[in-house]
Amino acid sequence: MTKATALLAWAPGLGFGLPCIYAIWHFANRGQIWTFLGYPTYGEGLFETIGIKTSMPLLVSFLLVCVAELVVGRMLWRNRRAGLVCALALLPIELVFWTGFSLPFGPLLGLARTALLLMPLVVGALAAPWPSGWHSAIALGPPTHGLASTAIRAALPNWSDPWLVSTAKRSCIHRSPISLALCPT
């Protein structure tokens, strides 16, 4: 999954960054926005609607964002935790440029990348394999931790049974899905 998120970071980084290099050159030499197939590449979008004219600092800033996307893609490819943090931190900046320049595929790629990045965080605990032979009733975790212990004691009043207590403690050691929510870290 990290390879797919890396590819979704590299696609806009290269797809918008390489044309941005030419757009910067074109703007510097001719003083106007480069048009490709009849469409303005980095102008006449939301930025100009709100009064921000396309300029060299704006284009260079967008190129730096594209370079940052490539770096984030490299970190994601290598499965670095910093890649996740940087990808989430970079997303609002990317969205400003994508909507400001009216780039159609940027938000779609950013949304797909973010969904893939957050999916393991949301369903990661449920994806953990259950140890064989365990039943969910005995894998609830130890009866000594706050509100969870009160609910467990009410549901299973026989917590003096040594086998049941030791099984519950093992569920915290092996990190079964339910024990992740109930056991201390």
Buried (B, 14 or more C-beta within 10 A) or exposed (E): EBEEBBBBBBBBBBBBBEBBEEBBEBBEEEEEBBEEEEEBBBBBBEBBEEEEEBEEEBBEBBBEBBEBBBBBBBBBBEEBEEBBEBBBEBBEBBBBBBBBBBBEEBBEBBEBBBEBBEEEEEEEBEEBEBEEEBEEEBBBBBBBBEEBBEEBEEEBEEBEEEEBBEBBBBBBEBBBBBBBEBBEE
